[in-house]
Structure formats: C-alpha cells, structure tokens
Amino acid sequence: MKIGIDQIGFATSNYVLKLDHLAEERGIDPNKLSKGLLMKEISIAPLTEDIVTLGATAAEQILTVEDKQVIDMVIVATESSIDQSKAASVFIHGLLGIQPFARSFEMKEACYAGTAALDYAKLHIKQYPESKVLVIASDIAKYGIEAPGEPTQGAGAIAMLISQNPRILEFNDDNVAQTRDIMDFWRPNYSTTPYVNGVYSTQQYLDCLETTWKEYQKRHGLALADFAAVCFHLPYPKLALKGLNKIMDQSLSQEEQRKLQENFDKSILYSQKVGNIYTGSLFLGLLSLLENSENLKAGDKIALFSYGSGAVAEIFSANLVEGYEKQLTTHRLEQLNQRQELTVATYEELFFAEAQLDENGSAVFSGYDDQVYALVQIDQHQRKYIKVEKPS
C-alpha cells in the first residue's frame, strides 16, 4: 500500500522582525546572523496567536469538506503546549469541524515529535486504508531577550494530511531511529523559556546525524547518490549546512554534489524568513524544497533527518509522486514578504506580553483582525477560540 503526504499547509504569524535591525539594536555584526546562522528574519506571534490558531490556520488551507468527514485522527506535535492536560488537537478538531468519531491527541519529544506523529499516522492508515490522518506540527520558539538563541526564534505550523495513494509523496518503510538520554536543550514546567547548552547541542545534532546515517546506510544499502535531496531539522540553517557537509560523499560527481547543494539552498528559504518552528522545522524545509526546487521530478527520493533534543533522531525517506507540483503553491515567499514589520521595541513588548487575568481567571483580547483563527478570551481559565470573520 502506498501511504504518504497528500497535502501540506503552512501558517505563520503576521509579524516579522528583520534580523539586521535586531543586530543593530544588540550591537552585534549583522553578518553573525546572516552568514553565521544563515538567518534573515523571524516570525513573532502576538498573545492572540498560539499553537492552536497556527495549527488550525495551516490545516484549513488543505482540507476539503470531504476530508473533514473522513479524517479519524488528529495529532498535534508540539513543545509549546498551552495546557498540561487538554491536547491542542482537541481544540483544533473543534475549530475545523472534523467529524466527531476521531482520536485527537498531542505528542512530545522536543523537535522530533512531528516525525513520531507521521510514524503513528502511517501505521494507522495501514490498518484502516480508507481513513485519513491530520498531522500538525505547531510551535512558538522563544529563547529570551538577548539570549544566545534569540535570533533563531520563530513561530509557525505545518499541517500534513496523511492518506493512501497520496498526491505529493510516498513514505518508504526505511525509518532508522536513535535515542540518547542527554541534556542539550530542555524546558522544565516552571520555565517559560528553555535552557540550552548550545555547543553541546550542536555536537549532539551532528553526531546523531552521522551515526544514524551510517546505520541507515548499513541497514538499507543506500548511499547519498540514491537521493535527489536531503532535508534536515532546521534549528537554524547553518547547522543543517554543517550536517550536509558532514555526510557529503566526496565520491559523488561535482554535478551530483552541486544538485544536492542547490536543493539544500532551496530547502532553507522559508526557514531563513520564519526562524525555528521546532517540530515543524524539518517539514517547513521539505515544503520549501518542493515549492522552490527547479530540478526535482516525480520518482525522486528525498532523505529526511529529524532531530529532537534530549535526544531522539530519525532518518527516513519518501518518493515524489506524479503531479506532486500541482498540490503546491508558487507564491509563498511573496506572502511572507507581506507580513507587518516590527521594531525591536515592539517585538520586545510582544515577547513579554502576558494575559492579565482578573480574580475569576478571565481576560478578553483584541487586535486579532488580521488572523484566520484567534485566541479571543480566557473565561475562568478556559481558552476560547474563534474563526475571525472577515468583512465582506
């Protein structure tokens, strides 16, 4: 049975911070960000935008009325959960109007959980071929004002509809995963921002890539030459570039190496303008590759490297299907260029903004007219979301 991604949607906030302005304000060389990180801009989410609104917005782009009647599972992968008990997927299920007889739950393991969700979805479709699974990877990455990771923050969600006979790409049954009990990046319940051992995390990312790649090759008899492109988890694009260079096979011809580099460059275009979206970063890279590459074709095999601190890594692959390009858009970069630019001062205000709850645990919000879905109220500690009505 052919199982894979039938549709992909993406949503980010409507606010953007240019990193050259941040560099100027912080008194650092802009090249440290543009060349040292390969970053240009980051998306900033206001208080009324969270993993629920972003996830619902990304999913609405790709779902038909028929899809909502067939979907019987909604999985949200995130490390930005808004409730320790109720899953974001339950909120999203209701906002989208998906038929009621569906499972809805959250998955967590740092930035890796989106891949785990795909694994679970694939197993479900194998057992129930007529069903469809909605997988959403939604996160808001916040590191702290003037923290080392500040220029790699971001906000966004990727929604993927998983089905048999997919129209974009087919998964291969070749997943190889690795787990290491390490502390390179973590966020205890009592902290709103993570703790990061940056150098150690970089080392672990690259070493997990190298060792998992070697095991993947050993188990499946595949080489880099078998792939048209490699997509990486993108905490920031320069780290992924180091990863590509680490596994680059020098026995490949110059033309083969050039093609892999060219496709890598296409895969980071969106992340350079959005920043790190944790669980969705790998799949934002995949979407960027598919919508911007000029040399991919049906049948091409793409390798994907997923990494979540703590740590779990996984390598798997998928093949493009005939007509995949018809399911994609060609103007996403233009859409990103239409976001509202923030000053550094306004960005800092948004960063520190918190709901001011009254004695009953309630608050009302405003300023969400430009969103598709919005958090509009907290009523006695209950989050209330709406689809924003647009003027006719």
Secondary structure, DSSP 4 states (H G I P E B T S, - for coil): --EEEEEEEEEE-SEEEEHHHHHHHHT--THHHHTTS---EEEE--TT--HHHHHHHHHHTT--HHHHHHEEEEEEE-SS-S-SSS-HHHHHHHHHT--SS-EEEEE-SGGGHHHHHHHHHHHHHHHSTT-EEEEEEEEEE---TT-TTGGG-EEEEEEEEEEES-SSEEE-S--EEEE----SEE--TT-SS-EE-HHHHHHHHHHHHHHHHHHHHHHH---GGG-SEEEE--SSHHHHHHHHHHH--TTS-HHHHHHHHHHHHHHTTTHHHH---GGGHHHHHHHHHHHH-SS--TT-EEEEEEEETTTEEEEEEEEE-TTGGGGS-S-HHHHHTTSEEPPHHHHHHHHH------TTS-EE----TT-SEEEEEEETTEEEEEEPPPP-
